[in-house]
């Protein structure tokens, strides 16, 4: 992966994380306004807030390094057949 490609990937993933965090804030704010109400819409807002906040924080923090290879110890590698 070239430096220009890594920078382009990083500059596209981090703003995506900010956008997901903004969606999470809107969903949680809407959920807080509907406090006494229950129903499927409330659960959908809660799920949307949680998933968007989790994914957005991960993309904002990790950015383009999400594609970096990770070494796995011999204990967890597949056994040769």
Order of alpha helices (4+ residues) and beta strands (2+ residues): alpha-alpha
